[in-house]
Amino acid sequence: MICDKCRVLCEGTCPVCGSARRLRESDPSEPAHLITLNATQAMLVEPVLADTGVPYFKKGSIGGGLTAQIGMMREMFRFFVPVSGRERYREAIEAVFGEDAEVMRLLHEFD
């Protein structure tokens, strides 16, 4: 199941918004939330995602205008990947950042 609002894969209720009504069966090609990272973490993880060959996109949480005013280091980035490629991305991140407890916690935040 996937939450239409948060794009998180889950069962029962969404761990982000708490809704059960927004859950529906996911399509293998649709984007699902993978991980949310700060700017420094995102700069380190993004090349690993790019090397997998599976498409992904990232979305900033505060927007370009505010980021320009307060600085890039305060931005948080949400990464989205196709449901069908999610495990491949997770394995790639775990292979490179397996010793980084914070990245691993964030990667498994909604398990």
C-alpha positions as CSV (number, residue, x, y, z in Angstrom):
1,M,0.0,0.0,0.0
2,I,1.1,3.6,-0.6
3,C,-0.1,6.8,0.9
4,D,-1.4,9.2,-1.8
5,K,-0.4,12.2,0.3
6,C,3.1,11.3,1.6
7,R,4.1,8.7,-1.0
8,V,5.3,6.3,1.8
9,L,4.9,2.6,1.4
10,C,3.1,1.2,4.5
11,E,0.4,-1.1,5.8
12,G,-2.7,-0.1,7.9
13,T,-2.0,3.6,8.5
14,C,0.5,6.1,7.1
15,P,3.4,6.6,9.6
16,V,3.7,10.2,8.4
17,C,0.2,11.6,8.3
18,G,-1.6,8.9,10.2
19,S,-4.3,8.4,7.5
20,A,-5.7,5.0,6.6
21,R,-8.1,6.5,4.0
22,R,-5.4,7.7,1.7
23,L,-3.8,4.3,1.3
24,R,-4.2,2.3,-1.9
25,E,-2.4,-0.4,-3.9
26,S,0.8,0.9,-5.4
27,D,1.9,0.7,-9.0
28,P,5.5,-0.6,-9.6
29,S,6.4,2.4,-11.7
30,E,5.1,5.2,-9.4
31,P,7.4,7.1,-7.1
32,A,7.6,6.2,-3.5
33,H,9.5,7.9,-0.6
34,L,12.9,6.4,0.0
35,I,14.6,8.7,2.5
36,T,14.7,12.3,3.8
37,L,18.2,13.8,4.3
38,N,19.8,17.1,5.2
39,A,21.8,18.9,2.5
40,T,25.1,17.4,3.5
41,Q,23.8,13.9,3.6
42,A,22.0,14.4,0.3
43,M,25.2,15.5,-1.4
44,L,26.8,12.3,-0.2
45,V,24.0,9.9,-1.0
46,E,22.9,11.3,-4.4
47,P,25.9,10.0,-6.4
48,V,25.2,6.5,-5.0
49,L,21.6,6.7,-6.2
50,A,22.7,8.0,-9.6
51,D,25.0,5.0,-10.0
52,T,22.1,2.5,-9.6
53,G,20.8,3.4,-13.0
54,V,17.2,3.5,-11.7
55,P,15.4,6.9,-12.1
56,Y,14.9,9.0,-8.9
57,F,14.0,12.5,-8.0
58,K,14.6,14.7,-5.0
59,K,12.4,17.4,-3.6
60,G,13.4,20.2,-1.3
61,S,11.2,20.9,1.7
62,I,11.5,24.7,2.0
63,G,11.7,25.8,-1.6
64,G,14.3,27.8,-3.7
65,G,13.4,31.3,-2.4
66,L,13.7,30.5,1.3
67,T,16.8,28.3,0.6
68,A,18.4,31.3,-1.1
69,Q,17.7,33.5,2.0
70,I,18.7,31.1,4.8
71,G,21.2,28.9,3.1
72,M,21.3,25.5,1.5
73,M,22.5,23.7,4.6
74,R,19.1,24.2,6.3
75,E,17.3,22.4,3.4
76,M,15.9,18.9,3.8
77,F,15.6,16.7,0.7
78,R,13.1,13.9,0.2
79,F,14.2,11.3,-2.3
80,F,11.6,9.4,-4.3
81,V,12.2,6.2,-6.4
82,P,10.0,3.9,-8.4
83,V,8.3,1.3,-6.1
84,S,9.9,-1.5,-8.3
85,G,13.4,-0.1,-7.8
86,R,13.2,0.7,-4.1
87,E,15.0,-2.3,-2.8
88,R,17.9,-1.8,-5.2
89,Y,18.3,1.8,-4.0
90,R,18.2,0.7,-0.4
91,E,20.8,-2.0,-1.0
92,A,23.1,0.5,-2.7
93,I,22.8,3.0,0.2
94,E,23.4,0.2,2.7
95,A,26.5,-1.0,0.9
96,V,28.1,2.5,1.0
97,F,26.7,4.0,4.2
98,G,26.2,0.8,6.3
99,E,28.5,2.2,9.1
100,D,26.6,5.6,9.2
101,A,24.0,5.0,11.9
102,E,22.1,8.2,11.1
103,V,21.7,7.4,7.4
104,M,20.7,3.8,8.2
105,R,18.1,5.1,10.8
106,L,16.7,7.5,8.2
107,L,16.7,4.8,5.5
108,H,14.6,2.4,7.7
109,E,12.5,5.2,9.4
110,F,9.2,3.9,8.0
111,D,9.9,0.1,7.9
